[in-house]
Amino acid sequence: MTPALTRASARLARLGTPAVSVLIHVLVFALWVTLFLLAFGRGGVLAWSVGLAYLGYDAALQVFTGWQIRRIGRSAPPADAGTDRLTLAVIIAARNEAAALPDTLAALLDQTDPPDEILIADDGSTDATTEILCENYGFEVSPIGHTSGPVRLGSTALRWLRLAHGGKSAALNAGLLRTDADVILTVDADTVPDRGAIGAVRQAFSREPQLVAVTGVITPRCPPTVLGRAMQYFQTYEYIRNFLGRYAWMGVDCLQLISGAFAGFRREAVTDVGGFDDACLVEDYELVARMRRFAGDQQLDWRFRVLGDAQARTEAPASVRAFLRQRRRWFGGFLQTHWWYRGMVGNPRFGRLGTVMLPVKAIDTVAPLYGLTAFGLLVYFLATRHVAVLAPVLAVIVGKIAIDMAFGVWALRHYRRWVGDPGRASLPAAAAALVLEPLTFTLLLHAGAVLGWLAFLGGQTQRGKNGLPLRHVRW
């Protein structure tokens, strides 16, 4: 644990929670209780008020996203502000990724603008990683904690850092300490960047000195099994919506989620805040929250971007069990981070991030509760044959699905323009996904969120150790 992390982390340097933050969170939960109780005292569509609120919130986000992306891809890139070519190092934190690592390395070495350095931070792999690196790249095995190489491959220096198993954050931090590149790019061992991705990241940092973090646009891929194809189908359109949402929040300087599978950071900014925190289930999300807090405290003009021309494909869960495990970690980590940085919620010192984005995130903490309650009430009304309730509710749901389909097709057209691929995904398939999701994929998402809540309340950390349970934490 570094002094910089201790100073910058809200987990370690705890501050009191402002009254406005407490009020926002209380109101979000109190509204759910109030709307739920209406189910037993009202007739007609108002009995499903919790569902109306859930759909209304989703519609409000659609309006916001649509407004922000209406000109996506049309504006010219900012004028070059930097004249120097920044150095860029890729850090791959890998544990038992022998099957995927060769493809990732091949893609990184085949870039139109290759990285200056690739550092494989081997997190105690016990599979064939050692054999592959020695046989394919001519490395010699070094002691734990030491770096092999460099092996020169064109203009790129490839190095191998062997570590005892300590988790992804520890591996990334070890890699961070062993490079002096201007920009670091974290790439998961199962993530394959497109040929122009590295160049797009380097150019973005070179032309905007205030830029400290970027994420590329990521596309999920699954094995070609029947279940794998189904999981890839739903996740593909989920990722499209999510990245369009990030673009929308970027437009009001509120981008907070930088995907660690393919994320670029200005190295100096990361070291200023203490690197990656291994106490969080999602180290990428927490790091950006910490950077945001640090920038607000120090009044720094730090900027965050999502780049449409930096694209990559990543392995996604191909089974229900793997998907739930991933979403349990993601949502649990989101709750951890939101809890630690709750003092920023509603705080004008952090600009629109504090006054707009983080209050929306407060709603997101309980949005699955709204969704599951709405679904449960529908089952209840159906089982008890409340026709007077079901008829108007079903009309609302059908209307919302129609809106979702129209918006989904329109948004996909804008997404295609953004990523420069007019054939990306399928318009009919995108519309069909929105019809199928409510009783399939959306329920899986909510189930993963419930598991995330259990992980959070149990105090689980990234490395599986128990942290401080919620009942021992005070506002």
PLY file of the C-alpha trace (Angstrom):
ply
format ascii 1.0
element vertex 475
property float x
property float y
property float z
element edge 474
property int vertex1
property int vertex2
end_header
0.00 0.00 0.00
1.55 3.27 -1.13
1.22 6.70 0.52
-0.35 7.97 -2.72
-3.08 5.32 -2.52
-3.68 6.06 1.15
-4.14 9.77 0.41
-6.31 9.40 -2.70
-8.54 6.44 -1.81
-11.89 7.11 -0.18
-11.65 3.58 1.21
-8.55 4.51 3.20
-8.89 8.29 3.64
-12.50 8.26 4.78
-14.48 11.46 4.97
-17.92 12.12 6.34
-20.92 11.61 4.11
-22.71 14.87 3.21
-26.37 15.13 4.11
-27.31 15.47 0.44
-25.77 12.07 -0.31
-27.66 10.43 2.54
-30.89 12.12 1.40
-30.51 10.92 -2.21
-29.96 7.31 -1.20
-32.78 7.35 1.35
-35.21 8.83 -1.17
-34.34 6.23 -3.82
-35.12 3.39 -1.43
-38.14 5.10 0.14
-39.64 5.61 -3.31
-39.40 1.88 -3.97
-41.19 1.10 -0.69
-43.93 3.62 -1.46
-44.50 2.37 -5.00
-44.50 -1.25 -3.86
-47.19 -0.56 -1.29
-49.39 0.96 -3.99
-49.73 -2.52 -5.48
-52.01 -3.49 -2.61
-54.09 -0.36 -2.36
-54.78 0.67 -5.93
-56.50 -0.73 -8.96
-55.67 -0.34 -12.60
-52.23 0.50 -13.90
-51.26 2.38 -10.72
-51.07 -0.93 -8.90
-47.94 -1.51 -10.98
-46.41 1.86 -10.09
-43.04 0.30 -9.28
-42.95 -1.08 -12.84
-43.97 2.27 -14.29
-41.12 3.92 -12.40
-38.70 1.26 -13.65
-39.76 1.73 -17.28
-39.87 5.51 -16.89
-36.29 5.59 -15.60
-35.15 3.50 -18.55
-37.01 5.80 -20.94
-35.37 8.87 -19.39
-31.92 7.34 -19.95
-32.90 6.59 -23.55
-33.86 10.22 -24.12
-30.58 11.41 -22.62
-28.51 8.92 -24.64
-30.38 9.70 -27.85
-29.81 13.41 -27.46
-26.11 12.93 -26.82
-25.46 10.49 -29.68
-27.55 12.24 -32.31
-24.40 13.71 -33.87
-22.05 10.86 -33.02
-19.27 10.45 -35.54
-19.98 13.80 -37.23
-17.66 16.12 -35.33
-14.05 16.53 -36.38
-11.36 15.31 -33.96
-9.80 17.99 -31.76
-6.87 19.88 -33.21
-3.46 18.45 -32.34
-2.26 19.94 -29.09
0.79 17.72 -28.61
3.85 17.63 -30.80
5.78 14.77 -29.21
5.19 11.11 -29.89
4.30 9.62 -26.53
5.72 6.26 -25.56
3.17 3.51 -24.91
3.50 0.28 -22.97
0.94 -2.52 -22.88
0.58 -4.39 -19.58
-1.09 -7.81 -19.76
-2.00 -9.22 -16.35
-2.35 -12.94 -17.10
-3.05 -16.00 -15.02
-3.46 -19.36 -16.74
-4.24 -17.77 -20.10
-2.07 -20.02 -22.27
-4.94 -20.67 -24.69
-5.69 -17.00 -25.33
-2.36 -15.22 -24.83
-0.76 -16.07 -28.22
-3.65 -14.48 -30.17
-3.51 -11.35 -28.04
0.25 -11.00 -28.46
-0.01 -11.59 -32.21
-2.63 -8.83 -32.50
-0.54 -6.41 -30.45
2.55 -7.05 -32.58
0.56 -6.65 -35.82
-0.61 -3.10 -35.09
-0.28 -0.31 -37.64
1.35 1.62 -34.78
2.84 -1.07 -32.50
3.40 -0.41 -28.79
6.92 0.44 -27.68
6.75 -2.23 -25.02
4.62 -5.21 -24.03
4.96 -6.42 -20.46
3.38 -9.74 -19.54
2.69 -9.67 -15.81
2.37 -13.41 -15.18
0.28 -13.75 -12.04
1.55 -17.16 -10.91
0.30 -19.15 -13.90
0.31 -22.93 -13.48
-0.70 -23.87 -17.04
1.42 -23.91 -20.21
2.13 -20.15 -20.16
5.81 -20.70 -19.34
6.30 -23.22 -22.15
4.56 -20.99 -24.70
6.61 -17.91 -23.82
9.88 -19.83 -23.84
9.23 -21.78 -27.03
7.52 -19.06 -29.07
9.53 -16.02 -28.00
12.84 -17.41 -26.74
12.49 -16.33 -23.12
14.46 -17.92 -20.32
12.71 -18.57 -17.02
13.60 -15.96 -14.42
13.05 -16.17 -10.66
9.75 -15.02 -9.23
9.68 -11.24 -9.03
12.18 -10.77 -11.85
11.67 -9.69 -15.45
12.90 -11.69 -18.46
13.86 -10.00 -21.68
13.55 -7.77 -23.45
12.94 -9.72 -26.64
12.93 -7.33 -29.61
10.11 -7.97 -32.06
10.30 -5.23 -34.65
9.95 -1.92 -32.84
8.42 -3.55 -29.76
10.24 -4.80 -26.68
8.51 -7.85 -25.19
9.17 -8.59 -21.50
7.95 -11.27 -19.12
7.49 -10.54 -15.42
7.01 -13.64 -13.27
5.04 -13.07 -10.08
3.65 -15.10 -7.23
-0.14 -15.22 -7.45
-1.48 -12.03 -5.91
-4.42 -11.01 -8.08
-4.91 -8.83 -11.12
-4.41 -5.48 -9.37
-1.12 -6.59 -7.83
0.07 -7.80 -11.24
-0.87 -4.52 -12.90
0.87 -2.54 -10.18
4.01 -4.63 -10.57
3.97 -3.95 -14.29
3.34 -0.25 -13.69
6.48 -0.03 -11.55
8.60 -1.60 -14.28
7.87 0.81 -17.11
8.52 4.48 -17.63
6.29 4.85 -20.70
4.13 7.95 -20.95
0.97 5.90 -21.53
0.10 2.47 -20.22
-2.54 0.31 -21.84
-4.04 -2.52 -19.80
-5.15 -5.37 -22.03
-6.71 -8.59 -20.77
-4.99 -11.73 -22.00
-8.18 -12.79 -23.81
-8.72 -9.41 -25.52
-7.69 -8.96 -29.16
-7.36 -5.34 -30.36
-8.01 -4.31 -33.96
-4.96 -3.24 -35.99
-5.47 0.48 -35.52
-6.39 0.41 -31.83
-2.98 1.18 -30.32
-2.41 4.05 -32.73
-5.79 5.55 -31.87
-4.97 5.46 -28.16
-1.51 6.98 -28.65
-2.90 9.76 -30.86
-5.65 10.59 -28.36
-3.16 11.12 -25.54
-0.72 12.99 -27.77
-3.25 15.56 -28.95
-4.92 16.19 -25.58
-2.50 16.81 -22.70
-5.34 16.87 -20.14
-6.48 13.38 -21.14
-5.72 10.84 -18.39
-7.84 7.78 -19.23
-9.55 6.25 -22.27
-11.47 3.12 -23.05
-11.84 1.53 -26.44
-15.05 0.08 -27.84
-15.20 -3.61 -26.97
-17.17 -6.39 -28.67
-17.86 -9.68 -26.84
-17.21 -13.07 -28.37
-18.13 -16.56 -27.15
-17.31 -20.10 -28.28
-19.53 -21.29 -31.18
-21.70 -23.64 -29.11
-25.48 -23.31 -29.08
-25.47 -21.68 -25.66
-22.37 -19.69 -26.54
-24.05 -18.21 -29.61
-27.11 -17.27 -27.55
-24.98 -15.62 -24.86
-22.95 -13.75 -27.46
-26.15 -12.57 -29.16
-27.55 -10.90 -26.06
-24.21 -9.57 -24.81
-23.38 -8.06 -28.20
-26.38 -5.74 -28.12
-25.91 -5.08 -24.41
-22.33 -3.93 -25.10
-23.51 -1.69 -27.94
-26.02 0.02 -25.67
-23.48 0.32 -22.87
-20.81 1.93 -25.01
-23.29 4.35 -26.51
-24.24 5.20 -22.94
-20.60 5.87 -22.10
-20.33 8.15 -25.10
-23.42 10.01 -23.85
-21.98 10.51 -20.37
-18.64 11.56 -21.86
-20.48 14.38 -23.61
-21.31 15.96 -20.24
-17.90 15.15 -18.71
-19.29 12.33 -16.58
-17.59 9.25 -18.02
-16.59 7.04 -15.10
-16.38 3.49 -16.45
-13.12 2.73 -18.27
-13.09 -0.96 -19.26
-9.93 -2.54 -17.92
-9.99 -5.16 -20.66
-8.72 -2.44 -23.02
-7.96 0.78 -21.15
-5.36 3.49 -21.62
-4.02 5.67 -18.81
-1.47 8.43 -18.54
1.06 6.69 -16.31
1.87 9.74 -14.22
-1.80 10.24 -13.31
-2.16 6.60 -12.22
0.94 6.81 -10.01
-0.31 10.10 -8.54
-3.35 8.29 -7.14
-1.51 5.15 -6.04
-2.12 2.61 -8.80
-4.70 -0.17 -8.71
-6.48 -1.16 -5.49
-6.64 -4.92 -4.89
-9.39 -4.51 -2.28
-12.03 -3.84 -4.93
-13.83 -6.44 -7.02
-13.53 -4.15 -10.08
-10.16 -2.41 -10.05
-10.80 -0.42 -13.23
-14.01 1.23 -12.01
-12.55 2.08 -8.61
-9.39 3.56 -10.15
-11.38 6.01 -12.26
-13.55 6.97 -9.28
-10.37 7.65 -7.33
-8.91 9.69 -10.20
-12.14 11.68 -10.38
-12.04 12.37 -6.66
-8.36 13.34 -6.78
-8.95 15.69 -9.72
-11.85 17.35 -7.91
-9.89 17.76 -4.69
-6.84 19.15 -6.50
-8.89 21.15 -9.05
-7.22 19.40 -11.98
-8.62 19.48 -15.52
-8.39 15.71 -16.03
-10.39 14.31 -18.95
-11.75 10.87 -19.74
-12.72 9.54 -23.18
-14.26 6.57 -24.98
-12.66 6.14 -28.41
-14.74 4.81 -31.29
-11.63 4.15 -33.40
-9.90 2.03 -30.72
-11.71 -1.29 -30.92
-11.12 -4.76 -29.50
-12.81 -8.13 -29.09
-12.88 -9.89 -25.73
-13.90 -13.30 -24.46
-17.31 -13.14 -22.78
-19.10 -15.68 -20.57
-20.60 -18.48 -22.64
-22.65 -20.15 -19.91
-25.24 -18.96 -17.42
-23.01 -19.88 -14.49
-20.00 -17.99 -15.84
-22.18 -15.01 -16.70
-23.66 -14.82 -13.21
-20.21 -15.11 -11.68
-18.95 -12.23 -13.84
-21.94 -9.99 -13.15
-21.78 -10.81 -9.46
-18.22 -9.44 -9.42
-19.08 -6.45 -11.61
-22.14 -5.35 -9.65
-20.55 -6.12 -6.30
-17.54 -4.03 -7.29
-19.81 -1.22 -8.46
-21.52 -1.23 -5.05
-18.17 -1.27 -3.25
-16.92 1.71 -5.21
-20.17 3.63 -4.88
-20.13 3.04 -1.13
-16.53 4.15 -0.70
-17.04 7.28 -2.81
-20.53 8.11 -1.55
-19.21 11.45 -0.34
-19.05 12.60 -3.98
-22.78 11.98 -4.56
-24.58 15.30 -4.90
-21.32 17.19 -4.26
-20.96 20.21 -6.62
-17.17 20.19 -6.13
-17.08 17.36 -8.66
-19.16 19.16 -11.25
-21.87 17.32 -13.14
-20.31 14.02 -12.11
-21.29 14.78 -8.53
-24.61 16.51 -9.16
-25.95 14.41 -12.06
-24.04 11.21 -12.79
-23.53 9.89 -9.26
-27.16 10.49 -8.20
-28.12 8.42 -11.26
-25.69 5.75 -10.04
-27.48 5.86 -6.68
-30.63 4.85 -8.56
-28.68 2.11 -10.33
-27.75 0.51 -7.01
-31.41 -0.43 -6.49
-32.63 -0.53 -10.10
-32.51 -4.37 -10.09
-34.75 -4.29 -7.00
-37.27 -2.20 -8.94
-37.02 -4.56 -11.92
-37.42 -7.76 -9.95
-40.29 -6.29 -7.94
-42.04 -5.24 -11.13
-41.64 -8.75 -12.55
-42.82 -10.35 -9.30
-45.93 -8.18 -9.22
-46.76 -9.17 -12.79
-46.57 -12.84 -11.80
-48.75 -12.10 -8.77
-51.37 -10.24 -10.83
-51.40 -13.07 -13.34
-51.74 -15.77 -10.68
-54.58 -13.92 -8.96
-56.23 -13.00 -12.27
-56.26 -9.25 -11.71
-57.52 -8.55 -15.23
-58.26 -4.92 -14.43
-54.57 -4.46 -13.59
-53.05 -6.74 -16.21
-54.78 -5.25 -19.24
-53.43 -1.66 -18.88
-50.06 -2.91 -17.63
-49.59 -5.15 -20.67
-50.53 -2.24 -22.92
-47.80 -0.14 -21.26
-45.26 -2.94 -21.64
-46.08 -3.48 -25.31
-45.78 0.25 -25.93
-42.41 0.39 -24.16
-41.09 -2.57 -26.16
-42.13 -0.84 -29.38
-40.26 2.29 -28.27
-37.23 0.18 -27.34
-37.19 -1.48 -30.74
-37.38 1.82 -32.61
-34.72 3.40 -30.43
-32.50 0.30 -30.63
-32.49 0.29 -34.44
-31.89 4.05 -34.58
-29.07 3.85 -32.01
-27.42 0.93 -33.83
-27.22 3.02 -37.00
-25.40 5.72 -35.04
-23.14 3.13 -33.43
-22.16 1.83 -36.87
-21.20 5.31 -37.96
-19.22 5.84 -34.75
-17.10 2.69 -35.15
-16.82 3.13 -38.93
-18.45 -0.20 -39.79
-21.77 0.06 -41.70
-22.32 -3.69 -41.40
-21.69 -4.05 -37.67
-24.36 -6.20 -35.98
-27.85 -6.68 -37.42
-30.76 -4.26 -37.28
-33.48 -6.98 -37.21
-31.51 -8.98 -34.64
-31.11 -5.88 -32.48
-34.87 -5.30 -32.54
-35.58 -8.96 -31.78
-33.21 -8.91 -28.81
-35.24 -6.14 -27.22
-38.38 -8.29 -27.46
-36.70 -11.40 -26.04
-34.65 -9.78 -23.28
-37.31 -8.93 -20.64
-38.03 -12.57 -19.75
-34.51 -13.91 -20.40
-31.38 -11.81 -20.41
-32.73 -8.99 -18.22
-33.66 -11.47 -15.50
-30.11 -12.86 -15.67
-28.75 -9.35 -15.25
-30.92 -8.79 -12.20
-29.94 -12.17 -10.75
-26.28 -11.22 -11.15
-27.00 -7.94 -9.38
-28.60 -9.78 -6.45
-25.48 -11.94 -6.18
-23.43 -8.74 -6.35
-25.36 -7.33 -3.42
-24.63 -10.50 -1.45
-20.92 -10.21 -2.27
-20.93 -6.57 -1.21
-22.82 -7.17 2.02
-20.46 -10.06 2.79
-17.47 -7.74 2.43
-15.78 -9.78 -0.30
-12.76 -8.24 -2.00
-11.11 -8.90 -5.34
-8.73 -11.51 -3.95
-11.41 -13.33 -2.02
-10.49 -11.94 1.38
-13.15 -10.58 3.71
-13.23 -6.86 4.23
-15.33 -4.88 6.68
-18.99 -6.00 6.61
-21.59 -3.36 5.89
-23.09 -3.55 9.37
-19.80 -2.23 10.80
-19.58 0.73 8.45
-21.13 4.07 9.37
-22.40 6.86 7.19
0 1
1 2
2 3
3 4
4 5
5 6
6 7
7 8
8 9
9 10
10 11
11 12
12 13
13 14
14 15
15 16
16 17
17 18
18 19
19 20
20 21
21 22
22 23
23 24
24 25
25 26
26 27
27 28
28 29
29 30
30 31
31 32
32 33
33 34
34 35
35 36
36 37
37 38
38 39
39 40
40 41
41 42
42 43
43 44
44 45
45 46
46 47
47 48
48 49
49 50
50 51
51 52
52 53
53 54
54 55
55 56
56 57
57 58
58 59
59 60
60 61
61 62
62 63
63 64
64 65
65 66
66 67
67 68
68 69
69 70
70 71
71 72
72 73
73 74
74 75
75 76
76 77
77 78
78 79
79 80
80 81
81 82
82 83
83 84
84 85
85 86
86 87
87 88
88 89
89 90
90 91
91 92
92 93
93 94
94 95
95 96
96 97
97 98
98 99
99 100
100 101
101 102
102 103
103 104
104 105
105 106
106 107
107 108
108 109
109 110
110 111
111 112
112 113
113 114
114 115
115 116
116 117
117 118
118 119
119 120
120 121
121 122
122 123
123 124
124 125
125 126
126 127
127 128
128 129
129 130
130 131
131 132
132 133
133 134
134 135
135 136
136 137
137 138
138 139
139 140
140 141
141 142
142 143
143 144
144 145
145 146
146 147
147 148
148 149
149 150
150 151
151 152
152 153
153 154
154 155
155 156
156 157
157 158
158 159
159 160
160 161
161 162
162 163
163 164
164 165
165 166
166 167
167 168
168 169
169 170
170 171
171 172
172 173
173 174
174 175
175 176
176 177
177 178
178 179
179 180
180 181
181 182
182 183
183 184
184 185
185 186
186 187
187 188
188 189
189 190
190 191
191 192
192 193
193 194
194 195
195 196
196 197
197 198
198 199
199 200
200 201
201 202
202 203
203 204
204 205
205 206
206 207
207 208
208 209
209 210
210 211
211 212
212 213
213 214
214 215
215 216
216 217
217 218
218 219
219 220
220 221
221 222
222 223
223 224
224 225
225 226
226 227
227 228
228 229
229 230
230 231
231 232
232 233
233 234
234 235
235 236
236 237
237 238
238 239
239 240
240 241
241 242
242 243
243 244
244 245
245 246
246 247
247 248
248 249
249 250
250 251
251 252
252 253
253 254
254 255
255 256
256 257
257 258
258 259
259 260
260 261
261 262
262 263
263 264
264 265
265 266
266 267
267 268
268 269
269 270
270 271
271 272
272 273
273 274
274 275
275 276
276 277
277 278
278 279
279 280
280 281
281 282
282 283
283 284
284 285
285 286
286 287
287 288
288 289
289 290
290 291
291 292
292 293
293 294
294 295
295 296
296 297
297 298
298 299
299 300
300 301
301 302
302 303
303 304
304 305
305 306
306 307
307 308
308 309
309 310
310 311
311 312
312 313
313 314
314 315
315 316
316 317
317 318
318 319
319 320
320 321
321 322
322 323
323 324
324 325
325 326
326 327
327 328
328 329
329 330
330 331
331 332
332 333
333 334
334 335
335 336
336 337
337 338
338 339
339 340
340 341
341 342
342 343
343 344
344 345
345 346
346 347
347 348
348 349
349 350
350 351
351 352
352 353
353 354
354 355
355 356
356 357
357 358
358 359
359 360
360 361
361 362
362 363
363 364
364 365
365 366
366 367
367 368
368 369
369 370
370 371
371 372
372 373
373 374
374 375
375 376
376 377
377 378
378 379
379 380
380 381
381 382
382 383
383 384
384 385
385 386
386 387
387 388
388 389
389 390
390 391
391 392
392 393
393 394
394 395
395 396
396 397
397 398
398 399
399 400
400 401
401 402
402 403
403 404
404 405
405 406
406 407
407 408
408 409
409 410
410 411
411 412
412 413
413 414
414 415
415 416
416 417
417 418
418 419
419 420
420 421
421 422
422 423
423 424
424 425
425 426
426 427
427 428
428 429
429 430
430 431
431 432
432 433
433 434
434 435
435 436
436 437
437 438
438 439
439 440
440 441
441 442
442 443
443 444
444 445
445 446
446 447
447 448
448 449
449 450
450 451
451 452
452 453
453 454
454 455
455 456
456 457
457 458
458 459
459 460
460 461
461 462
462 463
463 464
464 465
465 466
466 467
467 468
468 469
469 470
470 471
471 472
472 473
473 474
